[in-house]
Amino acid sequence: MLESLDTSGGEVLSYFIPDAIKLTVLEDDRCSKTITCNAIITTYEREVLLSDAVIEELEIEILSPKTGLWRFKGEEKVRRGVAPED
């Protein structure tokens, strides 16, 4: 369904698809639980963005957003994010 979303840069037309994605974080030594989430698709954004609610539901703790350091909730191991795809 096409919707107009308010953003900091103004209104943007986007496709909102409820319950469209099954999402799991896969690491070599561990996986998160699988959650179902909505998808919002716009022609203005090329990277995948996760909401606060999705990050929390996946039990991810962001330690350093700029350098990409994170961990699963309750673990000591610090993990490094991956570079964005072109």
PyMOL commands that set and color helices and strands:
alter all, ss='L'
color gray80, all
select helices_A, chain A and resi 52-57
alter helices_A, ss='H'
color red, helices_A
select strands_A, chain A and resi 2-7+10-23+35-41+60-64+69-72+79-80
alter strands_A, ss='S'
color yellow, strands_A
deselect
rebuild
show_as cartoon
